Amino acid sequence: MLLVCFKKMSSNCKFRDHDQLYFATLTIVCWVDLFIRNEYRDILINSWEFCQQKKQLELSAWCMMTSHVHMMIGSHQNKLDDIMRDTKKYTSFELKKVPRAYYSGEGLINIILLDPILI
């Protein structure tokens, strides 16, 4: 059985300049090794693909580890706050459907942002 802790996103993790490319890290709350299973990884990748097609997410690079994901992201058409909110919501919803998983709380993924990347 997998126990995943939930937590709301911090109010200080906001995308301030929506025309910039950002380095963002998504962390699983409590650093649970969630992405060791292919079905969990596929849910996040499917979410990204949907956001790239429908919400104009620009995913320049990513690196997925067992408990967190590093990404270089941007969007010139939609707010990154909205895209990441929807990604987190969809991913959490889909993860709840996976057998052998137990969830409690309000959120699954935290976002850590660094300053925009100047190119």
The 8 nearest C-alpha neighbors of each residue, nearest first, counted from 0:
[[1, 99, 100, 2, 101, 98, 3, 102],
 [0, 2, 100, 101, 99, 3, 102, 33],
 [3, 1, 101, 102, 0, 100, 4, 103],
 [2, 4, 102, 1, 5, 101, 31, 103],
 [5, 3, 28, 103, 29, 107, 104, 2],
 [6, 4, 106, 107, 104, 105, 28, 103],
 [5, 7, 106, 105, 107, 8, 104, 4],
 [8, 6, 106, 105, 9, 5, 109, 107],
 [9, 7, 109, 10, 6, 110, 12, 106],
 [8, 10, 11, 12, 7, 109, 110, 13],
 [9, 11, 12, 8, 13, 7, 110, 14],
 [10, 12, 9, 13, 8, 14, 112, 111],
 [13, 11, 10, 9, 112, 111, 110, 14],
 [14, 12, 11, 15, 80, 10, 112, 9],
 [13, 15, 16, 80, 17, 79, 12, 112],
 [14, 16, 13, 17, 115, 19, 80, 18],
 [17, 15, 18, 19, 14, 115, 20, 13],
 [16, 18, 19, 78, 15, 14, 79, 75],
 [17, 19, 75, 16, 74, 20, 73, 76],
 [20, 18, 17, 115, 16, 73, 21, 116],
 [19, 21, 73, 116, 72, 115, 71, 18],
 [22, 20, 115, 72, 71, 116, 23, 73],
 [21, 23, 71, 70, 113, 112, 72, 24],
 [24, 22, 112, 70, 111, 69, 21, 71],
 [23, 25, 69, 111, 68, 110, 70, 26],
 [26, 24, 110, 68, 67, 109, 108, 111],
 [27, 25, 67, 109, 108, 28, 66, 24],
 [26, 28, 108, 30, 66, 67, 31, 107],
 [27, 29, 30, 4, 107, 108, 26, 5],
 [28, 30, 31, 4, 27, 3, 5, 26],
 [31, 29, 27, 28, 66, 32, 26, 67],
 [30, 32, 29, 33, 66, 27, 28, 3],
 [33, 31, 66, 65, 34, 35, 30, 27],
 [32, 34, 31, 35, 66, 65, 39, 36],
 [33, 35, 65, 36, 40, 39, 32, 66],
 [34, 36, 65, 33, 32, 37, 39, 40],
 [35, 37, 34, 39, 38, 40, 33, 65],
 [36, 38, 40, 39, 41, 35, 34, 42],
 [37, 39, 41, 40, 36, 42, 97, 34],
 [40, 38, 42, 37, 41, 36, 34, 94],
 [39, 41, 37, 34, 43, 42, 38, 44],
 [42, 40, 44, 38, 39, 43, 45, 37],
 [41, 43, 45, 39, 40, 44, 46, 90],
 [44, 42, 46, 40, 45, 41, 90, 47],
 [43, 45, 41, 47, 46, 42, 48, 40],
 [46, 44, 48, 42, 47, 43, 41, 49],
 [45, 47, 43, 49, 44, 48, 86, 42],
 [48, 46, 50, 44, 49, 45, 51, 43],
 [47, 49, 45, 51, 50, 46, 44, 52],
 [48, 50, 46, 52, 47, 51, 53, 45],
 [51, 49, 54, 47, 53, 52, 48, 56],
 [50, 52, 56, 55, 48, 49, 54, 53],
 [51, 53, 49, 50, 55, 54, 48, 56],
 [52, 54, 50, 49, 51, 55, 56, 48],
 [55, 53, 50, 56, 51, 52, 77, 82],
 [56, 54, 51, 53, 52, 74, 57, 50],
 [57, 55, 51, 74, 50, 54, 58, 73],
 [56, 58, 73, 74, 72, 59, 55, 51],
 [57, 59, 72, 60, 71, 56, 73, 70],
 [58, 60, 71, 72, 57, 61, 70, 73],
 [61, 59, 71, 70, 58, 62, 72, 69],
 [60, 62, 70, 69, 71, 63, 68, 59],
 [61, 63, 69, 68, 70, 64, 60, 67],
 [64, 62, 68, 67, 69, 61, 65, 34],
 [63, 65, 67, 66, 68, 62, 34, 69],
 [64, 66, 34, 32, 35, 33, 67, 63],
 [67, 65, 32, 30, 27, 31, 64, 33],
 [68, 66, 26, 64, 25, 27, 65, 63],
 [67, 69, 63, 25, 24, 62, 64, 26],
 [70, 68, 24, 62, 61, 23, 63, 25],
 [71, 69, 61, 23, 60, 22, 72, 24],
 [70, 72, 22, 60, 59, 21, 58, 23],
 [73, 71, 58, 21, 57, 20, 59, 70],
 [72, 74, 20, 57, 21, 56, 19, 58],
 [75, 73, 56, 57, 76, 77, 55, 79],
 [74, 76, 18, 77, 17, 73, 55, 78],
 [75, 77, 74, 55, 78, 54, 56, 17],
 [78, 76, 74, 75, 79, 54, 55, 82],
 [77, 79, 80, 81, 17, 82, 74, 76],
 [78, 80, 82, 81, 83, 77, 74, 14],
 [81, 79, 78, 83, 82, 84, 14, 13],
 [82, 80, 84, 79, 78, 83, 85, 77],
 [81, 83, 79, 85, 84, 80, 86, 78],
 [82, 84, 86, 80, 85, 81, 79, 87],
 [85, 83, 81, 87, 86, 82, 80, 88],
 [84, 86, 88, 82, 83, 87, 89, 81],
 [87, 85, 83, 89, 84, 88, 90, 46],
 [88, 86, 90, 84, 85, 89, 91, 83],
 [87, 89, 85, 91, 86, 90, 92, 84],
 [90, 88, 92, 86, 91, 87, 85, 93],
 [89, 91, 87, 93, 92, 88, 86, 43],
 [92, 90, 94, 88, 93, 89, 87, 107],
 [93, 91, 89, 95, 90, 94, 88, 96],
 [92, 94, 90, 95, 96, 91, 89, 42],
 [95, 93, 91, 96, 97, 92, 90, 39],
 [94, 96, 93, 92, 97, 91, 100, 102],
 [95, 97, 94, 93, 98, 92, 100, 91],
 [96, 98, 94, 95, 100, 99, 93, 38],
 [99, 97, 100, 96, 95, 101, 0, 94],
 [100, 98, 0, 1, 97, 101, 96, 2],
 [99, 101, 1, 98, 0, 97, 2, 102],
 [102, 100, 2, 1, 0, 3, 99, 103],
 [103, 101, 3, 2, 100, 4, 95, 104],
 [102, 104, 4, 5, 3, 101, 105, 2],
 [103, 105, 5, 106, 4, 6, 102, 107],
 [104, 106, 5, 6, 7, 103, 107, 4],
 [107, 105, 5, 6, 7, 108, 104, 91],
 [106, 108, 5, 28, 91, 27, 6, 4],
 [107, 109, 27, 26, 28, 25, 106, 87],
 [110, 108, 26, 25, 8, 27, 28, 111],
 [109, 111, 25, 24, 112, 26, 108, 12],
 [112, 110, 24, 23, 12, 25, 109, 113],
 [113, 111, 23, 12, 22, 110, 24, 114],
 [112, 114, 22, 115, 23, 111, 21, 116],
 [113, 115, 116, 112, 21, 22, 117, 14],
 [116, 114, 21, 20, 19, 117, 113, 22],
 [115, 117, 20, 21, 118, 114, 19, 22],
 [118, 116, 115, 19, 20, 114, 21, 18],
 [117, 116, 20, 19, 115, 21, 18, 71]]
